[in-house]
């Protein structure tokens, strides 16, 4: 093999260096190295990071606090939506039992007051698709379930709100149930009617209850 002279060696080294530099430049471009990617704009930087959709809250045990035996004091407005301010007072007892491992309940109540004896039953059903409860009331005097009142509890304040639309004395009204002031041994229930689409509400049934000691 012919030995290169000094001048030839210098030329060969320069050529080799040029080839290496060109090779690494191609590699950097292929890898998106410095100076090849477009600079991030301020608008891109200001865009919020995508968020995962909120997972619906599982409320299938929201009514567990009602399981067991109770004493109630009922206040019922005489002749709702007539301007009446006369409230009737009842004393009652009842028991609530779980069904379907807590995803449903049967709640029975018996009350005595100025208008006589009341026997009532509430069937509560949890819908795992909508994550809502339907509350279905029945009075023994007619033996039929009323229109279901549907809603859920707010985890921020522990209050349950449930609504339906009914015909009452020939008028279309909204009905609202509120569960509040819930502790392991007490709770408050309120039923209200609205004739103006929910702008105002008139309470007509209020229940306060305390747990019966076992």
C-alpha positions as CSV (number, residue, x, y, z in Angstrom):
1,X,0.0,0.0,0.0
2,X,1.3,3.4,-0.9
3,X,2.3,5.5,2.1
4,X,0.7,8.9,2.2
5,X,2.9,12.0,2.3
6,X,2.4,14.7,4.9
7,X,0.4,16.9,2.6
8,X,-1.8,14.0,1.5
9,X,-2.4,13.0,5.1
10,X,-3.6,16.6,6.0
11,X,-6.0,16.6,3.0
12,X,-7.2,13.1,4.0
13,X,-7.8,14.2,7.7
14,X,-9.7,17.2,6.6
15,X,-11.9,15.1,4.3
16,X,-12.4,12.6,7.1
17,X,-13.4,15.4,9.5
18,X,-15.8,16.9,7.0
19,X,-17.5,13.5,6.5
20,X,-17.8,13.0,10.2
21,X,-19.3,16.5,10.7
22,X,-21.8,15.9,7.9
23,X,-22.7,12.5,9.3
24,X,-23.4,13.8,12.8
25,X,-25.4,16.7,11.3
26,X,-27.6,14.2,9.5
27,X,-28.1,12.2,12.7
28,X,-29.0,15.3,14.6
29,X,-31.6,16.3,12.0
30,X,-33.1,12.8,12.0
31,X,-33.3,12.8,15.8
32,X,-34.8,16.3,16.0
33,X,-31.8,17.7,17.7
34,X,-31.2,21.3,18.7
35,X,-32.0,23.9,16.1
36,X,-34.2,21.6,14.0
37,X,-37.5,21.6,16.0
38,X,-39.8,24.6,15.8
39,X,-39.8,26.8,18.9
40,X,-42.7,26.4,21.3
41,X,-45.1,29.3,21.0
42,X,-46.5,31.2,23.9
43,X,-50.0,30.0,22.9
44,X,-48.8,26.4,23.0
45,X,-47.3,26.9,26.5
46,X,-50.5,28.5,27.8
47,X,-52.7,25.6,26.8
48,X,-53.9,23.7,29.8
49,X,-52.9,20.0,30.0
50,X,-55.7,17.7,29.0
51,X,-57.6,16.3,32.0
52,X,-59.1,12.9,32.4
53,X,-62.9,12.9,32.5
54,X,-64.3,12.9,36.1
55,X,-65.4,9.5,37.3
56,X,-69.0,9.5,38.5
57,X,-69.3,9.1,42.2
58,X,-70.6,5.7,43.4
59,X,-73.5,6.5,45.7
60,X,-75.0,3.0,46.2
61,X,-74.5,3.2,49.9
62,X,-75.7,6.8,50.5
63,X,-78.8,5.7,52.4
64,X,-77.0,3.3,54.7
65,X,-77.5,5.8,57.5
66,X,-81.2,5.0,57.5
67,X,-80.8,1.3,58.2
68,X,-82.3,0.3,61.5
69,X,-85.2,1.3,63.7
70,X,-86.4,4.9,64.3
71,X,-88.7,7.3,66.1
72,X,-90.2,10.2,64.1
73,X,-91.9,13.5,64.6
74,X,-93.9,14.5,61.5
75,X,-95.2,18.0,60.7
76,X,-97.6,18.0,57.8
77,X,-99.1,21.2,56.3
78,X,-102.8,21.1,56.1
79,X,-104.0,21.8,52.5
80,X,-100.8,22.6,50.7
81,X,-100.7,25.3,48.0
82,X,-103.8,27.1,49.4
83,X,-102.0,29.6,51.7
84,X,-102.7,27.5,54.7
85,X,-100.3,27.9,57.7
86,X,-101.9,25.1,59.8
87,X,-99.5,22.3,60.6
88,X,-100.6,18.9,61.8
89,X,-98.3,17.0,64.1
90,X,-97.7,13.2,64.2
91,X,-95.6,10.8,66.1
92,X,-94.3,7.7,64.3
93,X,-92.1,4.7,64.4
94,X,-90.4,2.8,61.6
95,X,-87.7,0.4,60.4
96,X,-85.5,0.5,57.3
97,X,-84.0,-2.7,55.9
98,X,-81.5,-3.3,53.1
99,X,-82.2,-5.1,49.8
100,X,-79.7,-6.2,47.1
101,X,-76.7,-5.7,49.4
102,X,-77.7,-2.1,50.1
103,X,-78.5,-1.0,46.5
104,X,-82.1,-0.9,47.5
105,X,-84.1,-0.3,50.7
106,X,-87.5,-0.9,52.2
107,X,-88.5,1.8,54.7
108,X,-91.7,1.3,56.6
109,X,-93.4,3.9,58.8
110,X,-96.5,4.0,61.0
111,X,-97.8,7.4,62.3
112,X,-100.7,8.6,64.4
113,X,-102.0,12.2,64.5
114,X,-105.0,14.4,64.2
115,X,-106.2,12.9,61.0
116,X,-105.8,9.3,62.1
117,X,-103.4,6.4,61.4
118,X,-100.9,6.5,58.5
119,X,-99.0,3.4,57.2
120,X,-96.4,4.2,54.6
121,X,-93.6,2.6,52.7
122,X,-90.7,3.9,50.7
123,X,-88.9,1.7,48.2
124,X,-85.5,3.2,47.3
125,X,-83.6,1.9,44.3
126,X,-80.1,2.8,43.1
127,X,-79.4,3.0,39.4
128,X,-75.6,2.2,38.8
129,X,-75.8,3.7,35.3
130,X,-77.1,7.1,36.2
131,X,-75.6,7.0,39.8
132,X,-79.0,8.2,41.1
133,X,-81.6,7.0,43.5
134,X,-85.3,6.8,42.9
135,X,-87.5,7.1,45.9
136,X,-90.9,5.5,45.6
137,X,-93.6,6.2,48.2
138,X,-96.7,4.2,48.8
139,X,-99.6,4.7,51.3
140,X,-101.4,1.7,52.6
141,X,-104.8,3.5,52.0
142,X,-104.4,3.2,48.2
143,X,-101.7,0.5,47.9
144,X,-99.9,2.1,44.8
145,X,-96.5,3.5,44.3
146,X,-96.3,7.3,43.7
147,X,-94.2,8.9,40.9
148,X,-90.5,8.2,41.6
149,X,-88.6,11.1,43.0
150,X,-85.0,11.0,41.5
151,X,-81.7,12.5,42.6
152,X,-78.5,12.0,44.5
153,X,-76.4,13.3,47.4
154,X,-73.8,16.1,47.1
155,X,-70.6,14.8,48.6
156,X,-69.5,18.4,49.4
157,X,-72.3,19.0,51.9
158,X,-73.9,15.6,52.5
159,X,-77.3,16.8,51.4
160,X,-79.6,14.8,49.2
161,X,-81.9,16.4,46.6
162,X,-84.6,14.5,44.7
163,X,-87.2,15.8,42.2
164,X,-90.2,14.8,40.2
165,X,-93.2,16.3,38.4
166,X,-96.7,15.4,39.4
167,X,-100.3,16.4,39.1
168,X,-101.7,17.7,42.4
169,X,-105.3,18.8,42.6
170,X,-105.4,19.2,38.8
171,X,-102.2,21.3,38.7
172,X,-98.8,20.3,37.3
173,X,-96.3,20.8,40.1
174,X,-92.7,20.0,40.9
175,X,-91.9,18.0,44.0
176,X,-88.6,18.2,45.9
177,X,-87.3,15.9,48.7
178,X,-84.4,17.1,50.8
179,X,-82.4,14.9,53.2
180,X,-80.1,17.0,55.5
181,X,-78.6,17.2,59.0
182,X,-77.5,13.6,58.8
183,X,-75.7,12.0,61.7
184,X,-75.4,8.3,62.7
185,X,-78.4,8.7,65.0
186,X,-80.6,11.4,63.5
187,X,-81.7,13.0,60.2
188,X,-84.1,15.5,58.7
189,X,-86.5,15.1,55.7
190,X,-88.5,17.8,54.0
191,X,-91.0,17.6,51.1
192,X,-91.8,20.8,49.2
193,X,-94.1,21.7,46.2
194,X,-93.4,24.3,43.6
195,X,-96.0,25.8,41.1
196,X,-93.5,28.2,39.4
197,X,-91.0,25.8,37.9
198,X,-88.8,25.6,41.0
199,X,-88.4,29.4,41.6
200,X,-90.1,29.1,45.0
201,X,-90.9,26.1,47.2
202,X,-93.5,25.6,49.9
203,X,-92.6,22.9,52.5
204,X,-95.5,20.7,53.4
205,X,-94.0,17.6,55.2
206,X,-91.1,17.8,57.6
207,X,-89.7,14.8,59.5
208,X,-87.1,14.7,62.2
209,X,-86.0,11.3,63.3
210,X,-83.8,9.7,66.0
211,X,-82.5,6.2,66.1
212,X,-84.1,3.7,68.5
213,X,-81.6,2.4,71.0
214,X,-81.0,-1.3,70.6
